[in-house]
Amino acid sequence: MNRTHTEEDNAKRRQGGRPRLPDREKRDRPVKVYFDRANYSKLVRRSRRSGRPLSEIVYELAVNGYVTAYIAEENSRLSKEISGLIVRLNEQL
């Protein structure tokens, strides 16, 4: 049974994928930047240490002048667990 979808059917169907960003948050202006070997190596090291893409590192440096610290999900979870243990320990005292 072959059924062709009408435009109305297609409009009703759910679209998958990431939702669109609002216009004010879209990044639609690409900039090509060249680095010498030494500075490129620094950026790559910073990218690897933080576990974030190189483009994200360069973007944050260009817009903010610094890169915010990236806390890995595992470290965040451990930090919350430790905080909980401290609270319970203080309650016992």
The 8 nearest C-alpha neighbors of each residue, nearest first, counted from 0:
[[1, 2, 3, 4, 5, 8, 9, 6],
 [2, 0, 3, 4, 5, 8, 9, 6],
 [1, 3, 0, 4, 5, 8, 9, 6],
 [2, 4, 5, 1, 8, 6, 0, 9],
 [3, 5, 8, 2, 9, 6, 7, 1],
 [4, 6, 8, 7, 9, 3, 10, 2],
 [7, 5, 9, 8, 10, 4, 11, 3],
 [6, 8, 10, 5, 9, 11, 4, 12],
 [9, 7, 5, 11, 6, 10, 4, 12],
 [8, 10, 6, 12, 7, 11, 5, 4],
 [11, 9, 7, 8, 12, 6, 13, 5],
 [12, 10, 8, 9, 7, 13, 6, 14],
 [13, 11, 9, 10, 8, 14, 7, 15],
 [14, 12, 15, 11, 10, 9, 16, 8],
 [13, 15, 12, 16, 10, 18, 11, 9],
 [16, 14, 13, 17, 18, 12, 19, 9],
 [17, 15, 18, 14, 19, 13, 20, 12],
 [16, 18, 19, 15, 20, 14, 13, 21],
 [19, 17, 16, 20, 15, 14, 21, 13],
 [20, 18, 17, 21, 25, 22, 16, 24],
 [19, 21, 25, 24, 22, 18, 23, 17],
 [20, 22, 24, 23, 25, 19, 18, 26],
 [23, 21, 25, 24, 20, 26, 19, 27],
 [22, 24, 21, 25, 20, 26, 27, 19],
 [25, 23, 22, 21, 20, 26, 27, 19],
 [26, 24, 22, 23, 27, 20, 21, 19],
 [27, 25, 28, 24, 29, 23, 22, 20],
 [26, 28, 25, 29, 24, 22, 30, 23],
 [29, 27, 26, 30, 25, 31, 24, 58],
 [28, 30, 27, 31, 26, 32, 58, 54],
 [31, 29, 32, 28, 27, 58, 33, 26],
 [30, 32, 29, 33, 28, 34, 54, 57],
 [33, 31, 30, 34, 57, 29, 35, 39],
 [32, 34, 31, 35, 39, 36, 38, 30],
 [35, 33, 39, 38, 36, 32, 37, 40],
 [34, 36, 38, 37, 39, 33, 40, 41],
 [35, 37, 39, 38, 40, 34, 41, 33],
 [36, 38, 40, 39, 35, 41, 34, 42],
 [39, 37, 41, 40, 35, 36, 34, 42],
 [38, 40, 36, 42, 41, 37, 34, 35],
 [41, 39, 43, 37, 38, 42, 36, 44],
 [42, 40, 38, 44, 39, 43, 45, 37],
 [43, 41, 45, 39, 40, 44, 46, 38],
 [42, 44, 46, 40, 45, 41, 47, 39],
 [45, 43, 47, 41, 46, 42, 48, 40],
 [44, 46, 42, 48, 43, 47, 49, 41],
 [47, 45, 43, 49, 44, 51, 53, 48],
 [46, 48, 50, 44, 49, 45, 43, 51],
 [49, 47, 45, 46, 50, 44, 51, 43],
 [48, 50, 46, 51, 47, 69, 45, 68],
 [51, 49, 47, 48, 46, 52, 69, 71],
 [50, 52, 46, 49, 53, 55, 47, 56],
 [53, 51, 55, 54, 46, 56, 50, 47],
 [52, 54, 56, 46, 55, 57, 51, 43],
 [55, 53, 57, 52, 56, 58, 51, 59],
 [54, 56, 58, 52, 53, 57, 59, 51],
 [55, 57, 53, 59, 54, 58, 60, 46],
 [58, 56, 60, 54, 55, 59, 61, 53],
 [59, 57, 55, 61, 56, 60, 54, 62],
 [60, 58, 62, 56, 61, 63, 57, 66],
 [59, 61, 64, 65, 57, 58, 63, 62],
 [60, 62, 58, 59, 64, 63, 57, 65],
 [61, 63, 59, 60, 64, 58, 65, 57],
 [64, 62, 65, 59, 60, 61, 66, 58],
 [63, 65, 60, 61, 62, 59, 66, 58],
 [66, 64, 60, 63, 59, 67, 61, 62],
 [67, 65, 59, 60, 68, 56, 64, 63],
 [68, 66, 69, 65, 59, 63, 56, 60],
 [69, 67, 70, 66, 49, 65, 71, 48],
 [68, 70, 49, 71, 67, 50, 51, 66],
 [71, 69, 75, 68, 74, 72, 49, 73],
 [70, 72, 74, 73, 75, 69, 50, 49],
 [71, 73, 75, 74, 76, 70, 77, 69],
 [72, 74, 76, 75, 71, 77, 70, 78],
 [75, 73, 77, 71, 76, 72, 78, 70],
 [74, 76, 72, 78, 73, 77, 71, 70],
 [75, 77, 73, 79, 74, 78, 72, 80],
 [78, 76, 80, 74, 79, 75, 81, 73],
 [77, 79, 75, 81, 76, 80, 74, 82],
 [78, 80, 82, 76, 77, 81, 83, 75],
 [81, 79, 77, 83, 82, 78, 84, 76],
 [80, 82, 84, 78, 83, 79, 77, 85],
 [83, 81, 79, 85, 80, 84, 78, 86],
 [82, 84, 80, 86, 81, 85, 79, 87],
 [85, 83, 81, 87, 82, 86, 88, 80],
 [84, 86, 88, 82, 83, 87, 89, 81],
 [85, 87, 83, 89, 88, 84, 90, 82],
 [86, 88, 90, 84, 89, 85, 83, 91],
 [87, 89, 85, 91, 90, 86, 84, 92],
 [90, 88, 86, 92, 91, 87, 85, 84],
 [89, 91, 87, 88, 92, 86, 85, 84],
 [92, 90, 88, 89, 87, 86, 85, 84],
 [91, 89, 90, 88, 87, 86, 85, 84]]
